[in-house]
């Protein structure tokens, strides 16, 4: 058996736990916002954070903040931090980044989508379903931004 095949067989990726780390829902302009014509403007902010727990265990947290305004007043602000603990063993360093930065957030997204939707409905607002997110593309864009920043800093030093 070749070394590459042996390495692939020794790879392990498991989900130890998925949990809600933080939830917040605010309606700062209630009940007045319910009296206004419902023409919302919604913004969605995503963030991923990775925390190494041991050599092979990582916590990945996907934070999603949804802010909806009617005219210039905030109708609601919903924030969910959904986390997971993942065991990752036997993957080369170049594959670890995409696993933690794209694959793990993809695993967490359905949970955060459900939590956001439930919060908004319980706040007496129309249902909101977060659209699918291409975490692979977001990760690639983030890596490009880091490379550009590093290049700019390198050029500034010379």
N, C-alpha and C positions, 0 to 999 in steps of 0.2 A: 504494500500500500504506500502511495506517495505521501510525502510530508504534508502537502496541501490537503489531501483527503483526510489524513489523520487529524490535522488541526480543525477541519470542519466538523468532524465527529466529536471533538472535545468541546465544542461550543455549547454554551448553556445560556438560555434567556428565560427567566421565569418572573411572573408577577407574584410578589409576596403579598401585597396588600394594596388596595385602592381606597382612599378615604378623603372626606371633605376636611380641609385644613382650616378654612375660614369662609364665613358667609356673611354678607351684609346687604341689606335692602333699605333704601331710604326714599321717602316721598316728602321732600321738604316743603312742597307747596300744596299739600292736601289740606282741606278738601277743595280749595279753590281751583286746582287743576282739573277736577272732574266737571267743573262748570264751563270750561273752555271748549271750543271746537277742537276736535282731536285731529290735528295735523302735525304729527310728531317728526322730529329730526333725531335720528339715533346714531350714536357713535359707539364703536366696539373697539376695545383695546385688549390685546393679547400679550402675555409675557410668559416666558418659561424660565424656570430656575432649577439648577441641578446642584445637589448636595451629596458629596461622596461620603457614605457612612463607613464603609470598609473597603478593602481592595476590590471586592467584587459586588458590593451592594450600594445602590444609589437611590436617593429620593429625588424624584422629579416632580415639580409643582407647576401646574398650568394655571395661570391667573387670567380671568376674563372679567372685564369691567364693561358694563353696558350703561350708557348714559343717554336718556331720552329727554328731549326738551320740547316744550310747546311754546312757540314764540321764543321769548328769551328766558323762560322759567323752566327749571328742572322738574320734570314730571316724576321721574324715578331714576335711581342709581342702583344697579344691581351688580354685586361683585362676588365672585366665587373663586376660591383657591382650591383646586382639586389636586390631590397629590397621590403618588404611587411609590411603592418601594419595589425596586426591580433588582433581581440578581442577574448579573451579566458576567460571564466567565468564558475565556478562551477566544475572545474576539480581538483582532489586531487593533492597534491604536487608531488607525485611520478609519475604522468602522465604528469605533466607540462614539465619536462625535455625532454622526448621523443617527445612531441608535438613541442616544440621550436627547438630542436636539430635535428630532423629527418623529422617530418611531414611537417613543414613549408618550409624547404629547398626543399623538394620534390615538393611543390607547385610552388616554384620559378624557379626550374631547367629548365622547358621548355622555359621560357622567356630568361634565360641566354644562353641557347643552341642556340636559334634563333639569338640573338644579336651577339654572337661570330661568328657564321657561316656567317652572313651578313658582319661583319667587314672584315673577311678574304677574302671573295669573292670580296668585294669592293677594297681590297688592291691588286687585280689581282693575287691572289694565288688560287690553287686548293681548292675546297670545303672541309671543315672539319666539320664533325658532331661529337659532343661529345657523347661518349657512355653513356648509362644509368648508374646512380650511385645508389648504395644501401646505402642510408643515414641512414637507421636503423642499418646496420652493422657498418658504420663509427661512429655513435653515441655510440654504444655498445663498440667499441674498445677504443674510447676516454674515456669513463667512466672507463674501465679497467685500462687504463694508469694512470688516476687520482687516482684510488684506490691503484695501485702499488706505485705511488709516495708518497701518504699519508702514506702508510705502511712503506716505506723506511725512510721517515722523522721521523716517530714515533719511529722506531727502532734505529735511529741515536741519538735520544734524550735520550734514556734509557741506 
